[in-house]
Amino acid sequence: MTYIIRLSDRAEANLQAIANPEVQNQIIARIDFLARNALAGKPLGKSLKGYRSLRAARSRYRIIYQVKRAEIVIIIVLIGLRKGRDFDDVYRTLERLKREGMLK
């Protein structure tokens, strides 16, 4: 089954902000891969339950997404770097956005 891919405005901005076109293309290739392999990413837990994470661009970037099985849609929520405990880490950003009610 092939899923429809939708990028949130934030994910689209994240992708456009990546200056290196090669990295952008690697991320786009992984997003295309998701259309056919919706559950390829790892499920996130605790406060991020309901989201999945797929590694991209030599495992430096993470594509954060939700699978809407009933609609056959994958929503790309956020694209960002994995930076450990750094404030700009993609997972910390997701937690902050969720806490502030900025995600649907």
PDB file as gemmi writes it, atoms N, CA and C in Angstrom:
CRYST1    1.000    1.000    1.000  90.00  90.00  90.00 P 1                      
ATOM      1  N   MET A   1       0.837  -1.169   0.000  1.00  0.00           N  
ATOM      2  CA  MET A   1       0.000   0.000   0.000  1.00  0.00           C  
ATOM      3  C   MET A   1       0.892   1.247   0.000  1.00  0.00           C  
ATOM      4  N   THR A   2       0.526   2.215  -0.781  1.00  0.00           N  
ATOM      5  CA  THR A   2       1.258   3.465  -0.842  1.00  0.00           C  
ATOM      6  C   THR A   2       0.474   4.554  -0.119  1.00  0.00           C  
ATOM      7  N   TYR A   3       1.141   5.232   0.784  1.00  0.00           N  
ATOM      8  CA  TYR A   3       0.529   6.308   1.558  1.00  0.00           C  
ATOM      9  C   TYR A   3       0.741   7.651   0.861  1.00  0.00           C  
ATOM     10  N   ILE A   4      -0.173   8.554   1.082  1.00  0.00           N  
ATOM     11  CA  ILE A   4      -0.027   9.937   0.630  1.00  0.00           C  
ATOM     12  C   ILE A   4       0.835  10.650   1.660  1.00  0.00           C  
ATOM     13  N   ILE A   5       1.808  11.400   1.209  1.00  0.00           N  
ATOM     14  CA  ILE A   5       2.703  12.141   2.096  1.00  0.00           C  
ATOM     15  C   ILE A   5       2.265  13.601   2.135  1.00  0.00           C  
ATOM     16  N   ARG A   6       2.118  14.125   3.343  1.00  0.00           N  
ATOM     17  CA  ARG A   6       1.830  15.544   3.527  1.00  0.00           C  
ATOM     18  C   ARG A   6       2.867  16.117   4.477  1.00  0.00           C  
ATOM     19  N   LEU A   7       3.441  17.240   4.100  1.00  0.00           N  
ATOM     20  CA  LEU A   7       4.387  17.930   4.971  1.00  0.00           C  
ATOM     21  C   LEU A   7       3.677  19.081   5.658  1.00  0.00           C  
ATOM     22  N   SER A   8       3.858  19.182   6.966  1.00  0.00           N  
ATOM     23  CA  SER A   8       3.327  20.341   7.674  1.00  0.00           C  
ATOM     24  C   SER A   8       4.098  21.575   7.191  1.00  0.00           C  
ATOM     25  N   ASP A   9       3.542  22.740   7.426  1.00  0.00           N  
ATOM     26  CA  ASP A   9       4.245  23.973   7.054  1.00  0.00           C  
ATOM     27  C   ASP A   9       5.615  24.030   7.727  1.00  0.00           C  
ATOM     28  N   ARG A  10       5.670  23.599   8.983  1.00  0.00           N  
ATOM     29  CA  ARG A  10       6.924  23.615   9.731  1.00  0.00           C  
ATOM     30  C   ARG A  10       7.933  22.657   9.100  1.00  0.00           C  
ATOM     31  N   ALA A  11       7.499  21.447   8.732  1.00  0.00           N  
ATOM     32  CA  ALA A  11       8.413  20.479   8.119  1.00  0.00           C  
ATOM     33  C   ALA A  11       8.911  20.991   6.766  1.00  0.00           C  
ATOM     34  N   GLU A  12       8.025  21.616   6.002  1.00  0.00           N  
ATOM     35  CA  GLU A  12       8.427  22.201   4.716  1.00  0.00           C  
ATOM     36  C   GLU A  12       9.484  23.281   4.936  1.00  0.00           C  
ATOM     37  N   ALA A  13       9.282  24.131   5.946  1.00  0.00           N  
ATOM     38  CA  ALA A  13      10.261  25.172   6.267  1.00  0.00           C  
ATOM     39  C   ALA A  13      11.575  24.557   6.739  1.00  0.00           C  
ATOM     40  N   ASN A  14      11.498  23.492   7.545  1.00  0.00           N  
ATOM     41  CA  ASN A  14      12.708  22.795   8.002  1.00  0.00           C  
ATOM     42  C   ASN A  14      13.510  22.296   6.801  1.00  0.00           C  
ATOM     43  N   LEU A  15      12.813  21.690   5.847  1.00  0.00           N  
ATOM     44  CA  LEU A  15      13.479  21.133   4.668  1.00  0.00           C  
ATOM     45  C   LEU A  15      14.102  22.243   3.823  1.00  0.00           C  
ATOM     46  N   GLN A  16      13.372  23.316   3.606  1.00  0.00           N  
ATOM     47  CA  GLN A  16      13.884  24.429   2.800  1.00  0.00           C  
ATOM     48  C   GLN A  16      15.065  25.132   3.469  1.00  0.00           C  
ATOM     49  N   ALA A  17      15.136  25.076   4.788  1.00  0.00           N  
ATOM     50  CA  ALA A  17      16.218  25.745   5.526  1.00  0.00           C  
ATOM     51  C   ALA A  17      17.546  25.000   5.434  1.00  0.00           C  
ATOM     52  N   ILE A  18      17.527  23.779   4.956  1.00  0.00           N  
ATOM     53  CA  ILE A  18      18.761  22.997   4.820  1.00  0.00           C  
ATOM     54  C   ILE A  18      19.499  23.504   3.584  1.00  0.00           C  
ATOM     55  N   ALA A  19      20.668  24.057   3.792  1.00  0.00           N  
ATOM     56  CA  ALA A  19      21.411  24.714   2.718  1.00  0.00           C  
ATOM     57  C   ALA A  19      22.014  23.735   1.705  1.00  0.00           C  
ATOM     58  N   ASN A  20      22.348  22.544   2.153  1.00  0.00           N  
ATOM     59  CA  ASN A  20      23.026  21.573   1.297  1.00  0.00           C  
ATOM     60  C   ASN A  20      21.996  20.804   0.459  1.00  0.00           C  
ATOM     61  N   PRO A  21      22.003  20.993  -0.873  1.00  0.00           N  
ATOM     62  CA  PRO A  21      21.026  20.305  -1.720  1.00  0.00           C  
ATOM     63  C   PRO A  21      21.161  18.776  -1.681  1.00  0.00           C  
ATOM     64  N   GLU A  22      22.366  18.282  -1.464  1.00  0.00           N  
ATOM     65  CA  GLU A  22      22.565  16.829  -1.381  1.00  0.00           C  
ATOM     66  C   GLU A  22      21.839  16.268  -0.151  1.00  0.00           C  
ATOM     67  N   VAL A  23      21.948  16.957   0.969  1.00  0.00           N  
ATOM     68  CA  VAL A  23      21.252  16.537   2.188  1.00  0.00           C  
ATOM     69  C   VAL A  23      19.742  16.637   1.977  1.00  0.00           C  
ATOM     70  N   GLN A  24      19.289  17.707   1.356  1.00  0.00           N  
ATOM     71  CA  GLN A  24      17.855  17.844   1.051  1.00  0.00           C  
ATOM     72  C   GLN A  24      17.369  16.651   0.224  1.00  0.00           C  
ATOM     73  N   ASN A  25      18.128  16.288  -0.806  1.00  0.00           N  
ATOM     74  CA  ASN A  25      17.739  15.165  -1.666  1.00  0.00           C  
ATOM     75  C   ASN A  25      17.724  13.844  -0.907  1.00  0.00           C  
ATOM     76  N   GLN A  26      18.662  13.662   0.019  1.00  0.00           N  
ATOM     77  CA  GLN A  26      18.682  12.441   0.823  1.00  0.00           C  
ATOM     78  C   GLN A  26      17.430  12.375   1.711  1.00  0.00           C  
ATOM     79  N   ILE A  27      17.039  13.494   2.267  1.00  0.00           N  
ATOM     80  CA  ILE A  27      15.842  13.532   3.114  1.00  0.00           C  
ATOM     81  C   ILE A  27      14.600  13.287   2.272  1.00  0.00           C  
ATOM     82  N   ILE A  28      14.524  13.889   1.106  1.00  0.00           N  
ATOM     83  CA  ILE A  28      13.377  13.679   0.215  1.00  0.00           C  
ATOM     84  C   ILE A  28      13.284  12.212  -0.190  1.00  0.00           C  
ATOM     85  N   ALA A  29      14.419  11.577  -0.445  1.00  0.00           N  
ATOM     86  CA  ALA A  29      14.422  10.150  -0.795  1.00  0.00           C  
ATOM     87  C   ALA A  29      13.862   9.314   0.355  1.00  0.00           C  
ATOM     88  N   ARG A  30      14.218   9.657   1.588  1.00  0.00           N  
ATOM     89  CA  ARG A  30      13.693   8.919   2.749  1.00  0.00           C  
ATOM     90  C   ARG A  30      12.191   9.160   2.913  1.00  0.00           C  
ATOM     91  N   ILE A  31      11.742  10.371   2.635  1.00  0.00           N  
ATOM     92  CA  ILE A  31      10.301  10.659   2.700  1.00  0.00           C  
ATOM     93  C   ILE A  31       9.566   9.840   1.649  1.00  0.00           C  
ATOM     94  N   ASP A  32      10.131   9.755   0.439  1.00  0.00           N  
ATOM     95  CA  ASP A  32       9.533   8.915  -0.608  1.00  0.00           C  
ATOM     96  C   ASP A  32       9.499   7.449  -0.179  1.00  0.00           C  
ATOM     97  N   PHE A  33      10.544   6.994   0.495  1.00  0.00           N  
ATOM     98  CA  PHE A  33      10.600   5.632   1.021  1.00  0.00           C  
ATOM     99  C   PHE A  33       9.444   5.388   1.996  1.00  0.00           C  
ATOM    100  N   LEU A  34       9.123   6.391   2.807  1.00  0.00           N  
ATOM    101  CA  LEU A  34       8.030   6.261   3.779  1.00  0.00           C  
ATOM    102  C   LEU A  34       6.686   5.998   3.115  1.00  0.00           C  
ATOM    103  N   ALA A  35       6.476   6.532   1.936  1.00  0.00           N  
ATOM    104  CA  ALA A  35       5.200   6.337   1.243  1.00  0.00           C  
ATOM    105  C   ALA A  35       4.884   4.852   1.059  1.00  0.00           C  
ATOM    106  N   ARG A  36       5.914   4.040   0.912  1.00  0.00           N  
ATOM    107  CA  ARG A  36       5.740   2.593   0.723  1.00  0.00           C  
ATOM    108  C   ARG A  36       6.035   1.782   1.981  1.00  0.00           C  
ATOM    109  N   ASN A  37       6.636   2.424   2.974  1.00  0.00           N  
ATOM    110  CA  ASN A  37       7.054   1.739   4.197  1.00  0.00           C  
ATOM    111  C   ASN A  37       6.705   2.587   5.414  1.00  0.00           C  
ATOM    112  N   ALA A  38       5.431   2.782   5.637  1.00  0.00           N  
ATOM    113  CA  ALA A  38       4.943   3.732   6.642  1.00  0.00           C  
ATOM    114  C   ALA A  38       5.452   3.451   8.055  1.00  0.00           C  
ATOM    115  N   LEU A  39       5.702   2.205   8.381  1.00  0.00           N  
ATOM    116  CA  LEU A  39       6.114   1.866   9.737  1.00  0.00           C  
ATOM    117  C   LEU A  39       7.620   1.644   9.862  1.00  0.00           C  
ATOM    118  N   ALA A  40       8.386   2.144   8.891  1.00  0.00           N  
ATOM    119  CA  ALA A  40       9.839   1.951   8.896  1.00  0.00           C  
ATOM    120  C   ALA A  40      10.517   2.680  10.048  1.00  0.00           C  
ATOM    121  N   GLY A  41      10.008   3.821  10.427  1.00  0.00           N  
ATOM    122  CA  GLY A  41      10.606   4.579  11.517  1.00  0.00           C  
ATOM    123  C   GLY A  41      10.266   3.971  12.859  1.00  0.00           C  
ATOM    124  N   LYS A  42      11.039   4.345  13.858  1.00  0.00           N  
ATOM    125  CA  LYS A  42      10.776   3.796  15.195  1.00  0.00           C  
ATOM    126  C   LYS A  42       9.667   4.598  15.876  1.00  0.00           C  
ATOM    127  N   PRO A  43       8.804   3.902  16.598  1.00  0.00           N  
ATOM    128  CA  PRO A  43       7.759   4.617  17.349  1.00  0.00           C  
ATOM    129  C   PRO A  43       8.387   5.343  18.542  1.00  0.00           C  
ATOM    130  N   LEU A  44       7.934   6.538  18.793  1.00  0.00           N  
ATOM    131  CA  LEU A  44       8.417   7.301  19.935  1.00  0.00           C  
ATOM    132  C   LEU A  44       7.532   7.009  21.138  1.00  0.00           C  
ATOM    133  N   GLY A  45       8.080   7.162  22.302  1.00  0.00           N  
ATOM    134  CA  GLY A  45       7.345   6.834  23.515  1.00  0.00           C  
ATOM    135  C   GLY A  45       7.126   8.029  24.410  1.00  0.00           C  
ATOM    136  N   LYS A  46       6.615   7.733  25.576  1.00  0.00           N  
ATOM    137  CA  LYS A  46       6.347   8.711  26.629  1.00  0.00           C  
ATOM    138  C   LYS A  46       5.507   9.858  26.090  1.00  0.00           C  
ATOM    139  N   SER A  47       5.972  11.078  26.254  1.00  0.00           N  
ATOM    140  CA  SER A  47       5.173  12.233  25.850  1.00  0.00           C  
ATOM    141  C   SER A  47       5.069  12.380  24.331  1.00  0.00           C  
ATOM    142  N   LEU A  48       5.865  11.628  23.570  1.00  0.00           N  
ATOM    143  CA  LEU A  48       5.838  11.710  22.116  1.00  0.00           C  
ATOM    144  C   LEU A  48       5.128  10.529  21.469  1.00  0.00           C  
ATOM    145  N   LYS A  49       4.373   9.797  22.267  1.00  0.00           N  
ATOM    146  CA  LYS A  49       3.632   8.644  21.750  1.00  0.00           C  
ATOM    147  C   LYS A  49       2.703   9.100  20.629  1.00  0.00           C  
ATOM    148  N   GLY A  50       2.629   8.300  19.582  1.00  0.00           N  
ATOM    149  CA  GLY A  50       1.808   8.628  18.420  1.00  0.00           C  
ATOM    150  C   GLY A  50       2.631   9.176  17.261  1.00  0.00           C  
ATOM    151  N   TYR A  51       3.902   9.471  17.538  1.00  0.00           N  
ATOM    152  CA  TYR A  51       4.818   9.946  16.511  1.00  0.00           C  
ATOM    153  C   TYR A  51       5.841   8.857  16.225  1.00  0.00           C  
ATOM    154  N   ARG A  52       6.426   8.927  15.032  1.00  0.00           N  
ATOM    155  CA  ARG A  52       7.478   8.000  14.642  1.00  0.00           C  
ATOM    156  C   ARG A  52       8.669   8.821  14.155  1.00  0.00           C  
ATOM    157  N   SER A  53       9.849   8.215  14.179  1.00  0.00           N  
ATOM    158  CA  SER A  53      11.073   8.897  13.779  1.00  0.00           C  
ATOM    159  C   SER A  53      11.839   8.023  12.796  1.00  0.00           C  
ATOM    160  N   LEU A  54      12.230   8.621  11.678  1.00  0.00           N  
ATOM    161  CA  LEU A  54      13.019   7.916  10.673  1.00  0.00           C  
ATOM    162  C   LEU A  54      14.331   8.671  10.466  1.00  0.00           C  
ATOM    163  N   ARG A  55      15.437   7.944  10.496  1.00  0.00           N  
ATOM    164  CA  ARG A  55      16.746   8.559  10.285  1.00  0.00           C  
ATOM    165  C   ARG A  55      16.945   8.886   8.809  1.00  0.00           C  
ATOM    166  N   ALA A  56      17.667   9.983   8.573  1.00  0.00           N  
ATOM    167  CA  ALA A  56      17.956  10.399   7.199  1.00  0.00           C  
ATOM    168  C   ALA A  56      19.307  11.094   7.153  1.00  0.00           C  
ATOM    169  N   ALA A  57      19.863  11.197   5.962  1.00  0.00           N  
ATOM    170  CA  ALA A  57      21.108  11.915   5.705  1.00  0.00           C  
ATOM    171  C   ALA A  57      22.221  11.476   6.653  1.00  0.00           C  
ATOM    172  N   ARG A  58      22.630  10.240   6.475  1.00  0.00           N  
ATOM    173  CA  ARG A  58      23.704   9.636   7.288  1.00  0.00           C  
ATOM    174  C   ARG A  58      23.359   9.631   8.771  1.00  0.00           C  
ATOM    175  N   SER A  59      22.094   9.472   9.067  1.00  0.00           N  
ATOM    176  CA  SER A  59      21.567   9.369  10.435  1.00  0.00           C  
ATOM    177  C   SER A  59      21.700  10.650  11.248  1.00  0.00           C  
ATOM    178  N   ARG A  60      22.045  11.754  10.625  1.00  0.00           N  
ATOM    179  CA  ARG A  60      22.150  13.018  11.358  1.00  0.00           C  
ATOM    180  C   ARG A  60      20.786  13.662  11.555  1.00  0.00           C  
ATOM    181  N   TYR A  61      19.934  13.543  10.559  1.00  0.00           N  
ATOM    182  CA  TYR A  61      18.616  14.161  10.613  1.00  0.00           C  
ATOM    183  C   TYR A  61      17.556  13.142  11.004  1.00  0.00           C  
ATOM    184  N   ARG A  62      16.473  13.652  11.553  1.00  0.00           N  
ATOM    185  CA  ARG A  62      15.319  12.821  11.866  1.00  0.00           C  
ATOM    186  C   ARG A  62      14.098  13.403  11.173  1.00  0.00           C  
ATOM    187  N   ILE A  63      13.313  12.520  10.614  1.00  0.00           N  
ATOM    188  CA  ILE A  63      12.022  12.886  10.044  1.00  0.00           C  
ATOM    189  C   ILE A  63      10.987  12.419  11.046  1.00  0.00           C  
ATOM    190  N   ILE A  64      10.262  13.346  11.630  1.00  0.00           N  
ATOM    191  CA  ILE A  64       9.246  13.023  12.622  1.00  0.00           C  
ATOM    192  C   ILE A  64       7.901  13.037  11.912  1.00  0.00           C  
ATOM    193  N   TYR A  65       7.141  11.945  12.073  1.00  0.00           N  
ATOM    194  CA  TYR A  65       5.890  11.843  11.325  1.00  0.00           C  
ATOM    195  C   TYR A  65       4.831  11.076  12.102  1.00  0.00           C  
ATOM    196  N   GLN A  66       3.607  11.199  11.607  1.00  0.00           N  
ATOM    197  CA  GLN A  66       2.471  10.449  12.129  1.00  0.00           C  
ATOM    198  C   GLN A  66       1.842   9.682  10.974  1.00  0.00           C  
ATOM    199  N   VAL A  67       1.372   8.486  11.264  1.00  0.00           N  
ATOM    200  CA  VAL A  67       0.689   7.670  10.264  1.00  0.00           C  
ATOM    201  C   VAL A  67      -0.803   7.712  10.568  1.00  0.00           C  
ATOM    202  N   LYS A  68      -1.578   8.122   9.588  1.00  0.00           N  
ATOM    203  CA  LYS A  68      -3.041   8.137   9.694  1.00  0.00           C  
ATOM    204  C   LYS A  68      -3.552   6.999   8.809  1.00  0.00           C  
ATOM    205  N   ARG A  69      -3.636   5.820   9.386  1.00  0.00           N  
ATOM    206  CA  ARG A  69      -3.975   4.616   8.608  1.00  0.00           C  
ATOM    207  C   ARG A  69      -5.341   4.701   7.951  1.00  0.00           C  
ATOM    208  N   ALA A  70      -6.326   5.217   8.656  1.00  0.00           N  
ATOM    209  CA  ALA A  70      -7.682   5.288   8.100  1.00  0.00           C  
ATOM    210  C   ALA A  70      -7.734   6.170   6.856  1.00  0.00           C  
ATOM    211  N   GLU A  71      -6.867   7.169   6.805  1.00  0.00           N  
ATOM    212  CA  GLU A  71      -6.842   8.101   5.676  1.00  0.00           C  
ATOM    213  C   GLU A  71      -5.765   7.748   4.656  1.00  0.00           C  
ATOM    214  N   ILE A  72      -4.930   6.751   4.973  1.00  0.00           N  
ATOM    215  CA  ILE A  72      -3.783   6.354   4.152  1.00  0.00           C  
ATOM    216  C   ILE A  72      -2.884   7.566   3.902  1.00  0.00           C  
ATOM    217  N   VAL A  73      -2.567   8.276   4.985  1.00  0.00           N  
ATOM    218  CA  VAL A  73      -1.772   9.497   4.917  1.00  0.00           C  
ATOM    219  C   VAL A  73      -0.642   9.435   5.942  1.00  0.00           C  
ATOM    220  N   ILE A  74       0.506   9.944   5.554  1.00  0.00           N  
ATOM    221  CA  ILE A  74       1.614  10.156   6.476  1.00  0.00           C  
ATOM    222  C   ILE A  74       1.832  11.660   6.551  1.00  0.00           C  
ATOM    223  N   ILE A  75       1.817  12.197   7.754  1.00  0.00           N  
ATOM    224  CA  ILE A  75       2.030  13.622   7.949  1.00  0.00           C  
ATOM    225  C   ILE A  75       3.436  13.822   8.509  1.00  0.00           C  
ATOM    226  N   ILE A  76       4.280  14.480   7.739  1.00  0.00           N  
ATOM    227  CA  ILE A  76       5.623  14.811   8.194  1.00  0.00           C  
ATOM    228  C   ILE A  76       5.478  16.060   9.055  1.00  0.00           C  
ATOM    229  N   VAL A  77       5.782  15.938  10.321  1.00  0.00           N  
ATOM    230  CA  VAL A  77       5.555  16.998  11.292  1.00  0.00           C  
ATOM    231  C   VAL A  77       6.772  17.907  11.428  1.00  0.00           C  
ATOM    232  N   LEU A  78       7.958  17.308  11.423  1.00  0.00           N  
ATOM    233  CA  LEU A  78       9.170  18.049  11.730  1.00  0.00           C  
ATOM    234  C   LEU A  78      10.354  17.344  11.096  1.00  0.00           C  
ATOM    235  N   ILE A  79      11.329  18.111  10.645  1.00  0.00           N  
ATOM    236  CA  ILE A  79      12.577  17.566  10.128  1.00  0.00           C  
ATOM    237  C   ILE A  79      13.691  18.329  10.834  1.00  0.00           C  
ATOM    238  N   GLY A  80      14.626  17.612  11.438  1.00  0.00           N  
ATOM    239  CA  GLY A  80      15.688  18.321  12.145  1.00  0.00           C  
ATOM    240  C   GLY A  80      16.840  17.429  12.539  1.00  0.00           C  
ATOM    241  N   LEU A  81      17.839  18.060  13.085  1.00  0.00           N  
ATOM    242  CA  LEU A  81      19.043  17.356  13.522  1.00  0.00           C  
ATOM    243  C   LEU A  81      18.849  16.730  14.888  1.00  0.00           C  
ATOM    244  N   ARG A  82      19.463  15.595  15.074  1.00  0.00           N  
ATOM    245  CA  ARG A  82      19.538  14.954  16.387  1.00  0.00           C  
ATOM    246  C   ARG A  82      20.751  15.546  17.073  1.00  0.00           C  
ATOM    247  N   LYS A  83      20.536  16.287  18.163  1.00  0.00           N  
ATOM    248  CA  LYS A  83      21.628  16.989  18.831  1.00  0.00           C  
ATOM    249  C   LYS A  83      21.732  16.632  20.305  1.00  0.00           C  
ATOM    250  N   GLY A  84      21.253  15.486  20.696  1.00  0.00           N  
ATOM    251  CA  GLY A  84      21.368  15.073  22.090  1.00  0.00           C  
ATOM    252  C   GLY A  84      20.603  15.992  23.018  1.00  0.00           C  
ATOM    253  N   ARG A  85      21.258  16.531  24.006  1.00  0.00           N  
ATOM    254  CA  ARG A  85      20.609  17.374  25.009  1.00  0.00           C  
ATOM    255  C   ARG A  85      20.496  18.836  24.591  1.00  0.00           C  
ATOM    256  N   ASP A  86      20.944  19.180  23.399  1.00  0.00           N  
ATOM    257  CA  ASP A  86      20.900  20.553  22.907  1.00  0.00           C  
ATOM    258  C   ASP A  86      19.444  21.036  22.799  1.00  0.00           C  
ATOM    259  N   PHE A  87      19.223  22.304  23.058  1.00  0.00           N  
ATOM    260  CA  PHE A  87      17.881  22.893  23.017  1.00  0.00           C  
ATOM    261  C   PHE A  87      17.232  22.725  21.648  1.00  0.00           C  
ATOM    262  N   ASP A  88      18.023  22.756  20.569  1.00  0.00           N  
ATOM    263  CA  ASP A  88      17.497  22.647  19.210  1.00  0.00           C  
ATOM    264  C   ASP A  88      17.374  21.209  18.714  1.00  0.00           C  
ATOM    265  N   ASP A  89      17.596  20.237  19.568  1.00  0.00           N  
ATOM    266  CA  ASP A  89      17.425  18.833  19.192  1.00  0.00           C  
ATOM    267  C   ASP A  89      16.006  18.618  18.681  1.00  0.00           C  
ATOM    268  N   VAL A  90      15.861  17.847  17.634  1.00  0.00           N  
ATOM    269  CA  VAL A  90      14.557  17.648  16.999  1.00  0.00           C  
ATOM    270  C   VAL A  90      13.515  17.077  17.969  1.00  0.00           C  
ATOM    271  N   TYR A  91      13.918  16.188  18.853  1.00  0.00           N  
ATOM    272  CA  TYR A  91      12.963  15.601  19.798  1.00  0.00           C  
ATOM    273  C   TYR A  91      12.543  16.619  20.862  1.00  0.00           C  
ATOM    274  N   ARG A  92      13.488  17.418  21.320  1.00  0.00           N  
ATOM    275  CA  ARG A  92      13.148  18.464  22.297  1.00  0.00           C  
ATOM    276  C   ARG A  92      12.240  19.508  21.658  1.00  0.00           C  
ATOM    277  N   THR A  93      12.485  19.822  20.387  1.00  0.00           N  
ATOM    278  CA  THR A  93      11.616  20.756  19.670  1.00  0.00           C  
ATOM    279  C   THR A  93      10.211  20.189  19.569  1.00  0.00           C  
ATOM    280  N   LEU A  94      10.086  18.906  19.243  1.00  0.00           N  
ATOM    281  CA  LEU A  94       8.777  18.264  19.154  1.00  0.00           C  
ATOM    282  C   LEU A  94       8.053  18.300  20.497  1.00  0.00           C  
ATOM    283  N   GLU A  95       8.762  17.979  21.561  1.00  0.00           N  
ATOM    284  CA  GLU A  95       8.153  18.031  22.892  1.00  0.00           C  
ATOM    285  C   GLU A  95       7.662  19.439  23.221  1.00  0.00           C  
ATOM    286  N   ARG A  96       8.474  20.435  22.908  1.00  0.00           N  
ATOM    287  CA  ARG A  96       8.116  21.830  23.187  1.00  0.00           C  
ATOM    288  C   ARG A  96       6.880  22.242  22.376  1.00  0.00           C  
ATOM    289  N   LEU A  97       6.838  21.894  21.105  1.00  0.00           N  
ATOM    290  CA  LEU A  97       5.700  22.243  20.261  1.00  0.00           C  
ATOM    291  C   LEU A  97       4.426  21.558  20.739  1.00  0.00           C  
ATOM    292  N   LYS A  98       4.550  20.314  21.133  1.00  0.00           N  
ATOM    293  CA  LYS A  98       3.397  19.571  21.629  1.00  0.00           C  
ATOM    294  C   LYS A  98       2.891  20.177  22.933  1.00  0.00           C  
ATOM    295  N   ARG A  99       3.790  20.501  23.837  1.00  0.00           N  
ATOM    296  CA  ARG A  99       3.447  21.087  25.125  1.00  0.00           C  
ATOM    297  C   ARG A  99       2.754  22.444  24.941  1.00  0.00           C  
ATOM    298  N   GLU A 100       3.204  23.223  23.948  1.00  0.00           N  
ATOM    299  CA  GLU A 100       2.643  24.543  23.696  1.00  0.00           C  
ATOM    300  C   GLU A 100       1.387  24.508  22.831  1.00  0.00           C  
ATOM    301  N   GLY A 101       0.951  23.272  22.472  1.00  0.00           N  
ATOM    302  CA  GLY A 101      -0.271  23.130  21.684  1.00  0.00           C  
ATOM    303  C   GLY A 101      -0.105  23.556  20.239  1.00  0.00           C  
ATOM    304  N   MET A 102       1.109  23.513  19.730  1.00  0.00           N  
ATOM    305  CA  MET A 102       1.379  23.948  18.355  1.00  0.00           C  
ATOM    306  C   MET A 102       1.235  22.814  17.336  1.00  0.00           C  
ATOM    307  N   LEU A 103       0.924  21.616  17.824  1.00  0.00           N  
ATOM    308  CA  LEU A 103       0.738  20.469  16.935  1.00  0.00           C  
ATOM    309  C   LEU A 103      -0.708  20.015  17.008  1.00  0.00           C  
ATOM    310  N   LYS A 104      -1.177  19.487  15.913  1.00  0.00           N  
ATOM    311  CA  LYS A 104      -2.559  18.991  15.873  1.00  0.00           C  
ATOM    312  C   LYS A 104      -2.662  17.634  16.504  1.00  0.00           C  
TER     313      LYS A 104                                                      
END                                                                             
